Every structure is written in structure tokens, then in C-alpha cells.
């Protein structure tokens, strides 16, 4: 049985790696099709055709796309992420600091939103149909329906502009104390928690409600089990699969999808780096960011799959 | 006589989806003495499970106890708080569910769930509880009592799970156990073991029981007293012997008459025509990818041959998983056979229904077990019946309408039903529509796959009568698949017994009483009889049981 589970997990991992290769392929050729020529942009409109040709040659831009792709993949595998077109810095150096920032924001948001969302999701499922459940449902649907830039802008307007409690922009370099840190992260984290939690709450509620209506939950009730025992020991373990999948989807959003939040709060994260790279036609940077987002997504989804496999004794 | 349970003037209300309140239990009074087993019997919707569950102070979502007292050992379950009720559940009153397969949590080991009652109520130490559980497993004659608890629910058979569910109910030392149709989902051969195990444990412990069932013959074996319910009211109440021998209420008589072997005149005279209507030769079918030898990965039907003569009926009988439904699907071409020949009316049919001619499809129809899933819930009855009329006969407009009315008439349903949707019909009515849809094609052969097994006894008997009448009128032949011997006996001229994908015996009506194959012997002798002493006096050859017995 254990070898079976190992082979299932192995299969998931292989699928993840293949997906990553396909995505990097797609990313590379999609970015190659972006209009405009990097050399022309870098040298400006006054550049002579000779200078442009020279630069193209130096940057390997005159080689066939397949060759460039292979060169890039080989670089990725060996840890050489290449050099930025825009400012000639190694991409690994450009990304590393930004990546840490993104992970910090994602980590703090996850720490707050997961327990918060799970608690709300589970309790509203247990108290289904009560006033509490209705209030939670209305609020989550409300939050899902309001775009995040709206939430962020409103927060800035209230807390930074009128009340002047919090800074409107995040200056990472000016953080000197824990108080500064809290002030800086408060608004981005709260906004993201709103966005991320709503999905988790709805998925958790649905999954728990489904297991709560099964005959084995009724059986537990007829054994005299308390409500908390019914939920924690009988309903939740069987709802784990869908719940971890909802978590993985929401968390992957925190890695790559927070561009609006990063822009509004001017937070120096990786998503903002990627958007800036698009503006400067910095292809290697765009490609690397895209691959990082994809890898993050795949890692989370694969972990969720593995947890779902392990938690199901029929597969064990 | 000391009463353990007194149900006084019980009223239960249900709230419908539309928000209307309807009374589903209308003033029921039942007493149960200590150590007595009382059966609640009635068709689905009669309120038998609802009443049984109120004894634990529980009603299913949407229902509530509106009035009355439920005294269990002096405590009024209707009046207790939820916390006090929880204390009684599992310790004084315990529950054995209808489908143990669904009532076990799939992600916990069986032992954890069996001894959970002792953990919840703090009855004994975990080690003690395990010992007690193993004793119960032995008493319920479960195999590998020492280790079966370490398994997960999906790793044991249905009959074993049902007994494990009984162990789960008994571990708290209850005074009253509620059995909710505990053997309905089991094969007859398995049912015997489970009934015997229940009976001996209950008698040994002097435990009182409420046995909910729709099957009089099963109830006759285990109950001291029978309460007959219909429409949420008690129709008749009495000792098992009295109810079985001198039923007073018409409804009870109807229930009993469904068991009586009827004098059946068969329309099918043996015509000795040169060629039968349907001939199956060495058919092999199964599921999964085709292996190198051309056979499917999982063979469900192994080299089966049969023939059906015109105007005569063939019954196929066997336990669940024996391949009888697969055989039906193979004949109909839904699951193409991997090998063998299917010859219908002298012509060889393609194995795959998609490659058969429309005429061939029309002449052979199949009716499925669950009318609920076989009828499109979004369409009114007239569309459901009209579709095959247009497809096979090209009928339109008025001609089609007239034919729909005729079909409804044939299955003895009022014409007004044509405007309704399947959800607005009763189970028996839905099955009639399901059958009428097959009739719409004007077939020569109808394959009936367990069409009565989801129905109540009385309703099922009426469907069988209808099938016989239609056979006389329309010159049909049936292949009738069932796990229930009495149903097959009632309608079939010939009976084929299947076991593990193989045809083990072919019997005519005359020799049903004396089967020769050991599995047929076991199967036929396992069908419960109304005689209350049947189970206790039944002697099965141990060798047979070991070889073919359930699970």
C-alpha cells in the first residue's frame, strides 16, 4: 500500500515538472512575440542600424528562438538566471530582495488569513442557516464582489488620508522598529486577507456542509458525540481534500497575483518587478518572474494533492 | 410487566421545502417491555424510521417532535435538553443504521469508531473497550475478531460492516437497540448470518430492540411483537404469531398476500419453434482495458449462454456482484461483449448498441432499476414517453399524443399524469412510466434489471401483476433480473442462477423446488419465510456456507 502511495505522489511530482517545462516554453515564446525590439528600445531612436545590429549580436538576439530558449533553460537549471537587458544587473540579484519581500507579505497574510478564514468557514457551516451564517455569507460574497483595488484605495483614503494613522506607501528601507513594521504591513495585509479569506471561507463552508450531511455524521450524533467532536473528528478529516485545495489556490494568488496591492501601496514585491520589466521589454526578467510564479503555484497545488492523497485511507 | 419504553400520543411535524408544515406521525402509541423486540413495519414513508429515531430524541433535519411523550426507562426523551439526550445516546439507546457502509467514517479505523461511544461517555479505559469490542466481534461471529478492528471501513464487506455496526451499538451496554432496516442492503445468503448474529446477541444480553423493516419475513424471525404502520399511524399491533396467522387490518392482509405464491396462468405456451427469440452464445464481458488475450481486465460475465423463447420469460438471479446486471447491459449492447454471439430473432446483433440498426434497438428494450435516475427530471411525462415514439415510429402531434395516452392507459395510470414531472410521482408510478417508455418502442423483448427492488412489497407485487397482464396483451418476452427469488418465481418460466460471473444452473419452473447446484441450494434456502421458526430451524450445510456463503 505504501509503495502505491509513493508512486501516486511520484506521478504528481512528474506531472508538476512537465507542467513547469511547458509553461516556461509558453512564457518564453509569448514574451518573444512582444512587439518592439529590445536593442532598439535600449539604444533609443537615434541609434544607428550598425549599433543596433551589434547590440543584437552581443545579446544573442540574432540567434534562432529555439536556441535562445535552450540557452535560457540551461541557465535556469544551473542557477544562472541571466542578465537584465535594462540595467545589466544579474537577474538573481534583482529578484532576490524582491522575492524576500513578496514572501514576507504572503507569509504574514497567510498566517492571519488561514486561521481566520478556516474558523469562519467551519463555524458558519456548523451554524448553517443561523443569523451568524447569513452575516458571514453576505460579507464574504460582498468582499468577493468588490474589486481589491477598491478595498485598497478606500483603506488608503480612510486610514492614510483622513485619519493619517498609517503610511500610504510602504517604504521598506525606513523600517526601524516593530511598530514601523506593523504600520507598514497593516493595510496591505488587511486588504489581502479580505481578498484571500473570502474564497477560503466559501470553499470550507461548502466542504464541511457536505460532510455534515453524511450518514456517518448522523451516526456520530446518535452515539452521543458532542458537536465539536462531530465536526473535528468526523466532518473535518473528510473535508480536508477540498479545503487544502482552496488554501493552495488562495496562497498561490499571494505569490503572483498581488500586483494591484503592490502597485497601490508601492510595495517592492516581485509582481511589481515583473510589470516594470514589461515596460522596459526586459525579457529575461519577465520570463524568470513568470517561471517563479508558476513554480510557486505548482508547489502549492502539488502539496495540496499530496495531503489529499495521504488523508484518504482508501488511497493509502 | 415492566415497560422499558412508552411512546404516548407521538406527533412529529415536517417542514416541506415550500415552508408548509405537515404532520408525518399522527398520534402513535407504542410500548416495549424489557428485553422485548418490537418490529415497526410499513412501506417507505409510513414513518417507521422517524418513530424509531425519536426514541433517541432525534429527528432528521426539517422534522420536529410536535407533541407527545417518549419515555425511555423513565426519562422523557422529548423533554430533555440536547446535552442530556447526548448522554442517553449510545449508552442507554443505541442505533444500528440501514447502510453501515455509509455510516462508518471512511477516514477512521473500525476499532476507533466502535469504541468511540466509550470514549465519548467515559465508560471504560481504551484497553478495556478494545477487549470488549473483540468479545463482541466474536459474539457476532465476525472473522478475524482480533485484527478486523485495525482495518478501514472500505476494507471489509457489507455484511461484516453491518455486524460491526451492531458491535458499535452494543459496546455501550444499551437497554434498547434500534435497528433501522439493517439487512435490507444485504444479499440473502449474508442476511442469514447477520440476522442470526443479531438475534443471539440480543437474547443473550436481554436487550430490548426496535426493528424497523419493510420485510415481514425478516421481521418474523427476530421480533416478538409487530406494529404495522401506514401514513404515520398504527394500523395494527400484536404478537408476531397473531399478526402472521390472523391479520385483522386490510393493509396487513395486503402485506401478507404479497408473500403468498399466486396461482399463475402463464400466457407463454411452449411453442417449440425452431428458433428462440434471443440466443446468447458464450458471451464474455467485463470492465477495464482489453488485455493481450482479448479479454477485459476485470471479467464480470464469463462464457454465459442462454436462450429466451418467444412469449416466455427468463429470470436471472444471483447475489450482488455476480454479473447479472452486467449481462443485461451486454445483451442490450450498452457494454459491448468482448466475445461471443448475440442472436436476436434469427439475426446476429453487433456487440455495440451504437452499431446496431434502429430496428434492432427498437425490438429489444431495457428498463433500469432506479426510475429516479432513469427519467429526466426536467421533462414532463409526455415528453419522456413521446421521445421514443418520435425516434422509433416518427410519430408527431396528435398521433403522438394519442399514443402517449394509450401507453399511460396500458400501465394503468391516469392520463392527467402526462403533464407532471417525475418528481411529482410516487416510486411505483415512476417505475410504471419507466416501463411505459420501453413499451413505447413496441419491443419484442424487455430486459428488466431489478425493476422492483427499490419498491415496497405491495407496490412491487402490483408491478409484477401489470407485467403479466401486458405480456398477455402484447405478446412480450421478458428477461427479468433480480436478487429476489420470490419475484423471479412469480413471473418467470425459466430461471438461471449466476454466481461470480458464471451461469451455474438453469432451472425450469417445475424444478425450482429442487435445485441441484450447491450454490443454488444455498441461495434458495436462504430466502426468509414467514414462519417465525424458520431461522432457528434452518440448517445449512456448513460446507456450502464455507464455499459460497456471503463474505
Interface residues (C-beta under 8 A of the other chain):
Chain A: X213 X214 X215 X216 X218 X219 X220 X221 X222 X223 X224 X225 X226 X229 X233 X234 X237 X238 X311 X312 X313 X314
Chain B: X53 X56 X58 X60 X61 X86 X87 X88 X89 X90 X91 X94 X95 X97 X99 X102 X103 X104 X105 X106 X107 X108 X116 X117 X120 X121 X152 X154 X168 X172
